[in-house]
Amino acid sequence: MPTPRRFLMLAALVTPGLLAAAPAARAHLMVEGAEPADGAVLSSPPRSLALRFSEATRITSLRLVDEAGREVPLRRDAARGAVTSVTAGVTGPLTPGGYRVEWRAVGADGHVMNGTVHFTLTSR
């Protein structure tokens, strides 16, 4: 069984590492909301897409792709700096099937992050 002194020494060695890791653990950008929502099943095509992020970030890519891998044209909003949300109008036609919204962003620390949001369209 460790002595109290040994325990305190171990705690003194481990604690700084844990404290240093804490900001990194919460520094990952997350999508806090999406329209259409991830996994949504829609009966009519969305006119626009929207993503809301957990922190300000610079969006470097936003694409809408159908299940065959074809990109659907979007008209993105004018914001190009760090934002907490991004919207884009869907300018191409959508047919029934699965779609994914692919995004890529650069955080304030220069870390590149990406993700996808999926939805299904059941009819035109």
TIRO-2110 file (N, C-alpha, C; in Angstrom, 1 decimal):
// TIRO-2110
0.8, -1.2, 0.0, N, 1, A
0.0, 0.0, 0.0, CA, 1, A
0.9, 1.2, 0.0, C, 1, A
0.6, 2.2, -0.9, N, 2, A
1.4, 3.4, -1.0, CA, 2, A
1.3, 4.3, 0.3, C, 2, A
2.4, 4.8, 0.7, N, 3, A
2.4, 5.7, 1.8, CA, 3, A
1.8, 7.1, 1.4, C, 3, A
1.3, 7.9, 2.4, N, 4, A
0.8, 9.2, 2.0, CA, 4, A
1.8, 10.1, 1.2, C, 4, A
3.1, 10.0, 1.6, N, 5, A
4.1, 10.8, 1.0, CA, 5, A
4.2, 10.3, -0.5, C, 5, A
4.3, 9.0, -0.7, N, 6, A
4.4, 8.5, -2.1, CA, 6, A
3.2, 8.9, -2.9, C, 6, A
2.0, 8.8, -2.3, N, 7, A
0.8, 9.2, -3.0, CA, 7, A
0.9, 10.7, -3.5, C, 7, A
1.3, 11.6, -2.6, N, 8, A
1.4, 13.0, -2.9, CA, 8, A
2.4, 13.2, -4.0, C, 8, A
3.6, 12.5, -3.9, N, 9, A
4.6, 12.7, -5.0, CA, 9, A
4.0, 12.2, -6.3, C, 9, A
3.3, 11.1, -6.4, N, 10, A
2.7, 10.6, -7.6, CA, 10, A
1.7, 11.6, -8.1, C, 10, A
0.9, 12.2, -7.2, N, 11, A
-0.1, 13.2, -7.6, CA, 11, A
0.5, 14.4, -8.2, C, 11, A
1.6, 14.8, -7.6, N, 12, A
2.3, 16.0, -8.0, CA, 12, A
2.9, 15.8, -9.4, C, 12, A
3.3, 14.6, -9.8, N, 13, A
3.8, 14.3, -11.1, CA, 13, A
2.7, 14.2, -12.2, C, 13, A
1.6, 13.6, -11.8, N, 14, A
0.5, 13.3, -12.7, CA, 14, A
-0.4, 14.5, -13.0, C, 14, A
-0.7, 15.3, -12.0, N, 15, A
-1.7, 16.4, -12.1, CA, 15, A
-1.3, 17.4, -13.2, C, 15, A
-0.1, 17.9, -13.3, N, 16, A
0.2, 18.9, -14.4, CA, 16, A
-0.1, 18.3, -15.8, C, 16, A
0.1, 17.0, -16.0, N, 17, A
-0.2, 16.4, -17.3, CA, 17, A
-1.7, 16.4, -17.6, C, 17, A
-2.5, 16.0, -16.5, N, 18, A
-3.9, 16.0, -16.7, CA, 18, A
-4.5, 17.4, -16.9, C, 18, A
-3.9, 18.4, -16.2, N, 19, A
-4.4, 19.8, -16.4, CA, 19, A
-4.1, 20.3, -17.8, C, 19, A
-2.9, 19.9, -18.3, N, 20, A
-2.5, 20.3, -19.6, CA, 20, A
-3.4, 19.7, -20.7, C, 20, A
-3.8, 18.5, -20.5, N, 21, A
-4.6, 17.8, -21.5, CA, 21, A
-6.1, 18.3, -21.5, C, 21, A
-6.6, 18.8, -20.4, N, 22, A
-8.0, 19.2, -20.3, CA, 22, A
-8.4, 20.2, -21.4, C, 22, A
-7.6, 21.3, -21.6, N, 23, A
-8.1, 22.2, -22.7, CA, 23, A
-8.1, 21.6, -24.0, C, 23, A
-7.1, 20.7, -24.3, N, 24, A
-7.1, 20.0, -25.6, CA, 24, A
-8.3, 19.1, -25.8, C, 24, A
-8.8, 18.5, -24.7, N, 25, A
-9.9, 17.6, -24.8, CA, 25, A
-11.2, 18.3, -25.2, C, 25, A
-11.3, 19.6, -24.7, N, 26, A
-12.5, 20.3, -25.1, CA, 26, A
-12.3, 21.2, -26.2, C, 26, A
-11.2, 21.2, -26.8, N, 27, A
-10.9, 22.2, -27.9, CA, 27, A
-11.4, 21.7, -29.3, C, 27, A
-11.9, 20.5, -29.3, N, 28, A
-12.4, 19.9, -30.6, CA, 28, A
-13.7, 20.6, -31.0, C, 28, A
-13.7, 21.0, -32.3, N, 29, A
-14.9, 21.7, -32.8, CA, 29, A
-16.0, 20.6, -33.0, C, 29, A
-17.2, 21.0, -32.7, N, 30, A
-18.3, 20.1, -32.8, CA, 30, A
-19.5, 20.8, -33.5, C, 30, A
-20.2, 20.0, -34.3, N, 31, A
-21.5, 20.6, -34.8, CA, 31, A
-22.5, 20.5, -33.7, C, 31, A
-23.1, 21.6, -33.3, N, 32, A
-24.1, 21.7, -32.3, CA, 32, A
-25.5, 21.6, -32.8, C, 32, A
-25.6, 21.9, -34.1, N, 33, A
-26.9, 21.8, -34.7, CA, 33, A
-26.8, 21.9, -36.3, C, 33, A
-27.8, 21.3, -36.9, N, 34, A
-27.8, 21.2, -38.4, CA, 34, A
-29.2, 21.2, -38.9, C, 34, A
-29.4, 21.9, -40.0, N, 35, A
-30.6, 21.9, -40.8, CA, 35, A
-30.3, 21.5, -42.2, C, 35, A
-30.8, 20.4, -42.7, N, 36, A
-31.6, 19.4, -42.0, CA, 36, A
-30.7, 18.7, -40.9, C, 36, A
-31.4, 18.2, -39.9, N, 37, A
-30.7, 17.5, -38.8, CA, 37, A
-30.0, 16.2, -39.3, C, 37, A
-28.9, 15.8, -38.6, N, 38, A
-28.3, 14.6, -39.0, CA, 38, A
-29.3, 13.4, -38.8, C, 38, A
-29.4, 12.6, -39.9, N, 39, A
-30.3, 11.5, -39.9, CA, 39, A
-31.7, 11.8, -40.3, C, 39, A
-32.0, 13.1, -40.6, N, 40, A
-33.4, 13.5, -40.9, CA, 40, A
-33.9, 12.8, -42.2, C, 40, A
-35.2, 12.5, -42.2, N, 41, A
-35.8, 12.0, -43.4, CA, 41, A
-36.8, 13.0, -43.8, C, 41, A
-36.6, 13.6, -45.0, N, 42, A
-37.4, 14.7, -45.5, CA, 42, A
-38.3, 14.3, -46.7, C, 42, A
-39.5, 14.8, -46.7, N, 43, A
-40.5, 14.5, -47.7, CA, 43, A
-40.4, 15.6, -48.9, C, 43, A
-39.7, 16.7, -48.6, N, 44, A
-39.5, 17.7, -49.7, CA, 44, A
-38.0, 18.2, -49.6, C, 44, A
-37.4, 18.6, -50.7, N, 45, A
-36.0, 19.0, -50.7, CA, 45, A
-35.8, 20.3, -49.9, C, 45, A
-34.7, 20.3, -49.1, N, 46, A
-34.4, 21.5, -48.4, CA, 46, A
-34.0, 22.6, -49.3, C, 46, A
-34.4, 23.9, -49.0, N, 47, A
-33.9, 25.0, -49.9, CA, 47, A
-32.6, 25.5, -49.5, C, 47, A
-32.2, 25.2, -48.2, N, 48, A
-30.9, 25.6, -47.7, CA, 48, A
-30.4, 24.6, -46.7, C, 48, A
-29.1, 24.7, -46.4, N, 49, A
-28.4, 23.9, -45.4, CA, 49, A
-27.8, 24.9, -44.3, C, 49, A
-27.8, 24.4, -43.1, N, 50, A
-27.2, 25.3, -42.0, CA, 50, A
-26.5, 24.4, -41.0, C, 50, A
-25.3, 24.8, -40.6, N, 51, A
-24.5, 24.1, -39.6, CA, 51, A
-24.2, 25.2, -38.5, C, 51, A
-24.3, 24.8, -37.2, N, 52, A
-23.9, 25.6, -36.1, CA, 52, A
-22.8, 24.9, -35.3, C, 52, A
-21.7, 25.6, -35.1, N, 53, A
-20.6, 25.0, -34.5, CA, 53, A
-20.4, 25.4, -33.0, C, 53, A
-19.6, 24.6, -32.3, N, 54, A
-19.4, 24.9, -30.9, CA, 54, A
-18.4, 26.0, -30.6, C, 54, A
-17.7, 26.5, -31.6, N, 55, A
-16.8, 27.6, -31.5, CA, 55, A
-16.6, 28.2, -32.8, C, 55, A
-16.1, 29.4, -32.8, N, 56, A
-15.8, 30.1, -34.1, CA, 56, A
-14.7, 29.4, -34.8, C, 56, A
-14.9, 29.2, -36.1, N, 57, A
-13.9, 28.5, -37.0, CA, 57, A
-14.0, 29.1, -38.4, C, 57, A
-13.0, 28.8, -39.2, N, 58, A
-13.0, 29.2, -40.6, CA, 58, A
-13.4, 28.0, -41.4, C, 58, A
-14.5, 28.1, -42.1, N, 59, A
-15.0, 27.0, -42.9, CA, 59, A
-14.2, 27.1, -44.3, C, 59, A
-13.5, 26.0, -44.6, N, 60, A
-12.8, 25.9, -45.8, CA, 60, A
-13.4, 25.2, -46.9, C, 60, A
-14.4, 24.3, -46.6, N, 61, A
-15.1, 23.6, -47.6, CA, 61, A
-16.5, 23.2, -47.1, C, 61, A
-17.5, 23.3, -47.9, N, 62, A
-18.9, 22.9, -47.6, CA, 62, A
-19.5, 22.3, -48.9, C, 62, A
-19.8, 21.0, -48.8, N, 63, A
-20.3, 20.4, -50.0, CA, 63, A
-21.5, 19.5, -49.7, C, 63, A
-22.4, 19.4, -50.7, N, 64, A
-23.6, 18.5, -50.6, CA, 64, A
-23.4, 17.5, -51.7, C, 64, A
-23.4, 16.2, -51.2, N, 65, A
-23.1, 15.1, -52.1, CA, 65, A
-24.2, 14.1, -52.1, C, 65, A
-24.6, 13.6, -53.2, N, 66, A
-25.7, 12.5, -53.2, CA, 66, A
-25.0, 11.1, -53.0, C, 66, A
-25.9, 10.1, -52.9, N, 67, A
-25.3, 8.8, -52.6, CA, 67, A
-24.5, 8.2, -53.7, C, 67, A
-24.6, 8.7, -54.9, N, 68, A
-23.7, 8.3, -56.0, CA, 68, A
-22.4, 9.0, -56.1, C, 68, A
-22.2, 10.0, -55.1, N, 69, A
-21.0, 10.8, -55.1, CA, 69, A
-21.0, 12.0, -55.9, C, 69, A
-22.1, 12.4, -56.5, N, 70, A
-22.2, 13.6, -57.3, CA, 70, A
-22.5, 14.8, -56.4, C, 70, A
-21.7, 15.9, -56.7, N, 71, A
-21.9, 17.1, -55.9, CA, 71, A
-23.1, 17.9, -56.4, C, 71, A
-23.9, 18.4, -55.4, N, 72, A
-25.0, 19.2, -55.7, CA, 72, A
-24.6, 20.7, -55.5, C, 72, A
-24.8, 21.6, -56.5, N, 73, A
-24.4, 23.0, -56.4, CA, 73, A
-25.0, 23.7, -55.2, C, 73, A
-24.2, 24.5, -54.5, N, 74, A
-24.7, 25.3, -53.3, CA, 74, A
-24.3, 26.7, -53.5, C, 74, A
-25.0, 27.6, -52.9, N, 75, A
-24.7, 29.0, -52.9, CA, 75, A
-24.4, 29.4, -51.4, C, 75, A
-23.2, 29.5, -51.1, N, 76, A
-22.8, 29.7, -49.7, CA, 76, A
-22.9, 31.2, -49.3, C, 76, A
-23.2, 31.4, -48.0, N, 77, A
-23.3, 32.8, -47.5, CA, 77, A
-21.9, 33.5, -47.7, C, 77, A
-21.9, 34.8, -47.6, N, 78, A
-20.7, 35.6, -47.9, CA, 78, A
-19.6, 35.5, -46.8, C, 78, A
-19.9, 35.1, -45.6, N, 79, A
-18.9, 35.1, -44.5, CA, 79, A
-17.7, 34.2, -44.8, C, 79, A
-16.5, 34.7, -44.7, N, 80, A
-15.3, 33.9, -45.0, CA, 80, A
-14.4, 33.9, -43.8, C, 80, A
-14.6, 34.7, -42.8, N, 81, A
-13.7, 34.7, -41.6, CA, 81, A
-14.2, 33.6, -40.6, C, 81, A
-13.8, 33.7, -39.4, N, 82, A
-14.2, 32.8, -38.3, CA, 82, A
-15.7, 33.0, -38.0, C, 82, A
-16.4, 31.9, -38.0, N, 83, A
-17.9, 32.0, -37.8, CA, 83, A
-18.3, 30.9, -36.9, C, 83, A
-19.4, 31.0, -36.3, N, 84, A
-20.0, 29.9, -35.5, CA, 84, A
-21.1, 29.2, -36.2, C, 84, A
-21.5, 29.7, -37.4, N, 85, A
-22.5, 29.1, -38.2, CA, 85, A
-22.3, 29.4, -39.7, C, 85, A
-22.8, 28.5, -40.5, N, 86, A
-22.6, 28.6, -41.9, CA, 86, A
-23.9, 28.2, -42.6, C, 86, A
-24.4, 28.9, -43.6, N, 87, A
-25.6, 28.5, -44.3, CA, 87, A
-25.3, 28.5, -45.8, C, 87, A
-26.0, 27.7, -46.5, N, 88, A
-25.8, 27.7, -48.0, CA, 88, A
-27.2, 27.3, -48.6, C, 88, A
-27.5, 28.0, -49.7, N, 89, A
-28.7, 27.7, -50.5, CA, 89, A
-28.4, 26.5, -51.4, C, 89, A
-29.4, 25.6, -51.5, N, 90, A
-29.3, 24.5, -52.4, CA, 90, A
-29.8, 25.0, -53.8, C, 90, A
-28.9, 25.1, -54.7, N, 91, A
-29.2, 25.6, -56.1, CA, 91, A
-29.4, 24.5, -57.1, C, 91, A
-29.0, 23.3, -56.8, N, 92, A
-29.2, 22.2, -57.8, CA, 92, A
-30.4, 21.4, -57.4, C, 92, A
-30.9, 20.6, -58.3, N, 93, A
-32.1, 19.7, -58.1, CA, 93, A
-31.7, 18.5, -57.2, C, 93, A
-32.6, 18.1, -56.3, N, 94, A
-32.4, 17.0, -55.5, CA, 94, A
-33.4, 15.9, -55.9, C, 94, A
-33.0, 14.7, -56.0, N, 95, A
-33.9, 13.6, -56.3, CA, 95, A
-33.9, 12.7, -55.0, C, 95, A
-34.9, 11.9, -54.9, N, 96, A
-35.0, 11.0, -53.7, CA, 96, A
-33.8, 10.2, -53.6, C, 96, A
-33.4, 10.0, -52.3, N, 97, A
-32.2, 9.3, -52.0, CA, 97, A
-31.4, 9.9, -50.8, C, 97, A
-30.2, 9.3, -50.5, N, 98, A
-29.4, 9.8, -49.4, CA, 98, A
-28.5, 10.9, -49.8, C, 98, A
-28.2, 11.8, -48.9, N, 99, A
-27.3, 12.9, -49.1, CA, 99, A
-26.4, 13.1, -47.9, C, 99, A
-25.3, 13.7, -48.1, N, 100, A
-24.4, 14.0, -47.0, CA, 100, A
-23.8, 15.4, -47.2, C, 100, A
-23.8, 16.2, -46.1, N, 101, A
-23.2, 17.5, -46.1, CA, 101, A
-21.8, 17.3, -45.5, C, 101, A
-20.8, 17.6, -46.3, N, 102, A
-19.4, 17.4, -45.9, CA, 102, A
-18.9, 18.8, -45.6, C, 102, A
-18.2, 19.0, -44.5, N, 103, A
-17.6, 20.2, -44.1, CA, 103, A
-16.2, 20.0, -43.6, C, 103, A
-15.4, 21.0, -43.9, N, 104, A
-14.0, 21.1, -43.4, CA, 104, A
-13.8, 22.5, -42.8, C, 104, A
-13.0, 22.5, -41.7, N, 105, A
-12.8, 23.8, -41.1, CA, 105, A
-11.4, 23.9, -40.5, C, 105, A
-10.9, 25.1, -40.2, N, 106, A
-9.6, 25.3, -39.6, CA, 106, A
-9.9, 26.1, -38.3, C, 106, A
-9.5, 25.5, -37.2, N, 107, A
-9.7, 26.1, -35.9, CA, 107, A
-8.7, 27.2, -35.6, C, 107, A
-8.9, 28.0, -34.6, N, 108, A
-8.0, 29.1, -34.2, CA, 108, A
-6.6, 28.6, -34.0, C, 108, A
-6.5, 27.4, -33.6, N, 109, A
-5.1, 26.8, -33.3, CA, 109, A
-4.5, 26.2, -34.6, C, 109, A
-5.2, 26.3, -35.7, N, 110, A
-4.7, 25.8, -37.0, CA, 110, A
-5.0, 24.4, -37.2, C, 110, A
-5.7, 23.7, -36.3, N, 111, A
-6.1, 22.3, -36.5, CA, 111, A
-7.2, 22.2, -37.5, C, 111, A
-7.0, 21.3, -38.4, N, 112, A
-8.0, 21.0, -39.5, CA, 112, A
-9.0, 20.0, -39.0, C, 112, A
-10.3, 20.3, -39.1, N, 113, A
-11.3, 19.3, -38.6, CA, 113, A
-12.3, 19.1, -39.8, C, 113, A
-13.0, 18.0, -39.8, N, 114, A
-14.0, 17.8, -40.8, CA, 114, A
-15.1, 16.9, -40.2, C, 114, A
-16.2, 16.8, -41.0, N, 115, A
-17.3, 16.0, -40.5, CA, 115, A
-18.4, 15.9, -41.6, C, 115, A
-19.4, 15.2, -41.3, N, 116, A
-20.5, 15.0, -42.3, CA, 116, A
-21.9, 15.0, -41.5, C, 116, A
-22.9, 15.4, -42.2, N, 117, A
-24.2, 15.3, -41.7, CA, 117, A
-25.0, 14.6, -42.8, C, 117, A
-25.8, 13.6, -42.4, N, 118, A
-26.5, 12.8, -43.4, CA, 118, A
-28.0, 13.1, -43.3, C, 118, A
-28.7, 13.1, -44.5, N, 119, A
-30.2, 13.1, -44.5, CA, 119, A
-30.7, 12.4, -45.7, C, 119, A
-31.9, 12.0, -45.7, N, 120, A
-32.6, 11.3, -46.8, CA, 120, A
-33.8, 12.0, -47.3, C, 120, A
-33.9, 12.1, -48.6, N, 121, A
-35.0, 12.7, -49.2, CA, 121, A
-35.9, 11.6, -49.8, C, 121, A
-37.2, 11.6, -49.4, N, 122, A
-38.1, 10.5, -49.8, CA, 122, A
-38.9, 10.8, -51.1, C, 122, A
-39.1, 12.1, -51.4, N, 123, A
-39.8, 12.5, -52.7, CA, 123, A
-39.3, 13.8, -53.1, C, 123, A
-39.8, 14.2, -54.3, N, 124, A
-39.4, 15.6, -54.8, CA, 124, A
-40.4, 16.5, -54.3, C, 124, A
END
